[in-house]
Amino acid sequence: MGTFIIEGGLKLKGSIQPQGAKNEALQILCAVLLTPEKVTINNIPDIVDVNKLIALLMKLGVKVTRLGPGSYSFQADVVNMKYLESEEFKEDGKGLRGSIMIVGPLLARFGKGYIPKPGGDKIGRRRLDTHFEGFIKLGAQFRYNREDHFYGVEADKLKGAYMLLDEASVTGTANIVMAAVLAEGTTTIYNAACEPYLQQLCNMLNRMGAKISGVGSNMLSIEGVDALGGTDHRMLPDMIEIGSWIGLAAMTKSELTITNVSWDDLGQIPDVFRKLGITVERRGDDIFIPEHKDGYEIQNYIDGSILTISDAPWPGFTPDLLSIILVIATQARGSVLVHQKMFESRLFFVDKLIDMGAKIILCDPHRASVIGHDFKSQLKATTMTSPDIRAGISLLIAALSAKGKSTIHNIEQIDRGYENIDERLRAIGANIVRLD
């Protein structure tokens, strides 16, 4: 188990460039299974979850060539379907939640797809019903082995269908889209996820020869085609990492520039941080965060009631940044209610922040009320364990702002989503040491 030792309370300065988007990478990499031709992908983040998926593709027989930092070519001309029925796959597949998205492409191209119950963050129940109900509507037969927790779908030929998704699941929408592009006839997906990373997937598939319309809306129409070809694709910067750096700058009263952020794909993120009183300045395609010498003040609603920040499907605010919002609020002027609607265990890390001196009331598994210190009482260093990716980066931001030396264990959770984070933080002045 790896550990970070952090000396907090230092001001940071400089610029930092966000990595490629983790959540986009998991979709895009699975899509290479849809064609026997070569697909080149750029700006792939060098993080644990993505590297696990690349390793899984290689065991499936995909030819993977590293062309340079963050740049790979993939060719799935020969796929080892027997691997899917091996004990090795049952072990490999359950270690990564993103592995669920190999099922749609394999079902579409080879008529069958299997997956063990995927792992990932321990943030509460995360259903797979949306994925498999979509496959069933396309004509697949579903089976589930309760003893092994092993899912399977099979079909001689998928046929287009109309479906209204029970939730706007991003991975569910991606999986169904990848299955439908090679189905016979037209598929309509209503209540589809429409976040930028899903748009990126649809645009890439269209360049490969798919016929997807309605991209960017919550209704997708997919006219099935016989085969897809190769393409080149570049991934967007990671909006969750961008939000993390905004929070880091505010909490440490640092002046930071976040470069090449793809502003037009950030949605509500800049405005939500502004509601917390943080100055988020656009400079070309960069974000400039000035030093907040006098702190930052949370806006109330126009009737004077307390601000509530909650998550919602895109174009609502992403749930992955609510942990960051909660940490930032601990040093703001004013109070805020953080409402995490999608996951029932994601706020349980607040006990660590309370240990550091934060004023937080955990109302229930979904809501936390935060009373800001206005920097009049600095957070205190402590020893913590990272429970998941987003809580882990939030605790790291808290430690970098705290007085004294903090220790964070289980940093493998942070490495799952953030590339070389200790090296990049040291480059802007942080005192952080990694111990293995």
Buried (B, 14 or more C-beta within 10 A) or exposed (E): EBBBBBBBBBEBBEBBBBBBBBBBBBBBBBBBBBBBBBBBBBBBBEBBBBBBBBEBBEBBBBBBEEEEEBBBBBBBEEBEBEBBEEEEBBEBBBBBBBBBBBBBBBBBBEBBBBBBBBEBBEBBEBEBEBBBBBBBBBBBEEEEEEEEEBBBBBBEEBBBBEBEBEBBBBBBBBBBBBBBBBBBEBBBBBBBBBBBBBBBBBBBBBBBBBEBEBBBEBEBBBBBBEEBBBBEBBBBBBBBBBBBBBBBBBBBBBBBBBBBBBBEBBBBBBEBBBBBBBBBEEEEEBBBBBBBEEBBBBEBEEEEEEBEBBBBBBEBBBBBBBBBBBBBBBBBBBBBBBBBBBBBBBBBBBEBBEEBBBBBEBEEBBBBBBBBBBBEBBBBBBEBBBBBBBBBBBBBBBBBBBBBBBBBBBBEBBBBBBBBBBEBBBEBBBBBEBEE
